[in-house]
Amino acid sequence: MSRAAEDEAEPGPGAGWPLWEVFVRPRRGLAHTHAGSVHAPDAELALRNARDLFTRRGEGVSLWVVPAAAVTASSPDERDPFFRPTADKPYRHPTFYEVPEGVRHL
Amino acid sequence: MNARAETEHAGDGTRDHTANDTAGHAAAFERTIAADERIEPRDWMPDAYRATLVRQIAQHAHSEIIGMQPEADWITRAPSLRRKAILIAKVQDEAGHGLYLYGAAETLGTSRDELLDKLHAGRHKYSSIFNYPTLTWADVGAIGWLVDGAAITNQVPLCRCSYGPYARAMVRICKEESFHQRQGYELLHTLAHGTSAQRAMAQDAVDRWWWPSLMMFGPPDDASPRTEQSMAWRIKRHTNDELRQRFVDICVPQAEALGLTLPDPELRWNEERGHWDFGPVDWAEFRAVLAGEGPCNEERVSRRRRAHAEGAWVREAASAYAAKHPRGGAAPHVPTAPTVGAGAS
């Protein structure tokens, strides 16, 4: 159903540095959102690179970097069967229900 | 989201599946395009769509980082601290734009190292405009106004490109480019209202950069064989000639406001078309510069190669440090509880 990404072997110094996914919290009260990715040899440099790349104009108050290889993603090929269980359950939406005329605050 | 995870299945449609599956995938791809929705990295896509995107995004990324050179030439000679700080910030932005774009190309299964190797080997092209020299300080202004202005005209429609990661990179880039264009316009405006020598310098810069800027939109529509397919795939939203016309229409009143002229005797308002008519672009020059005969082609690529080689020790040191400190060094806060759901920062 889902597979973890595999990291590539490093062909030499500087080449093939691992990829890190970058998440930025734009301001307090909002969730971290995926902004893009950076290459870096370690987490500390990944954070610094992400800061220089994605927050040059005050776009964030907090940064996460996550090794891309640590992300497990659902497969687009199985998107339909994987997410289908939600499709036949309209009763999970409030609009499914009929409310008698004149009833308020419901 | 994850370039590696996303590209891992990149070729699934053609590699692992039967012809029926491929037909099904192709139909799903066409439906997504027709609905004006975005293709995302792990979706099945035709090989030619992928190749077209890699070529276009790579050329775009290369243009951003090669484009740092003509302007960086003036950092040490900027006339004031204010102008110097602005120029440094702009050149840094161009590096950032290159990185966003290399990142977008990587989601298609092409590594940044591979793309840089091809640039350094002269096997990949970048925008021909960066093969012209920046002869005076006014060129910094003309580049901001005209070259970045042409880039914005090209790039705004790319924010709606059918490939998600490219479109998202373009949104960030367009936001930042508008600062680039304005600082150039302000710089030229200052010169155009300065001494007669400053004014002449501004006019000379506009004279030299106008035609190469029009070439940035690429060959005319009848000589642009890839345009039709790119528009069908909704990678491009407008033809080269449409965008070129839009740019001319925008620039004419802006030049008037500067008090400068554009170097085209055939420029006149066409009431019937509702557009400015302009003279023929010298496509022979465009092809020559693209083919390597521009004033600075050799210098740009060799300087890029040298910078890469001279940075090798930094990359090696960073790798060595990472190998010695497998936890990633001293600084990062390592959360002891799950952070994603809890929203800890």
Interface residues (C-beta under 8 A of the other chain):
Chain A: R3 A4 A5 E6 D7 E8 E10 P13 G14 A15 G16 W17 L19 E21 R25 A31 H32 H34 G36 S37 V38 H39 A40 P41 D42 A43 E44 L45 A46 L47 D52 L53 R56 R57 V61 S62 W64 V65 A68 A69 V71 T72 A73 S75 P76 D77
Chain B: M1 N2 A3 R4 A5 E6 E8 H9 D12 E40 R42 D43 W44 A89 Q92 D93 G96 L99 Y100 G103 E106 S111 R112 D113 R168 A169 E176 A312 R315 E316 A318 S319 A320 Y321 A322 H325 R327 G328 G329 A330 A331 P332 T339 V340 G343 S345
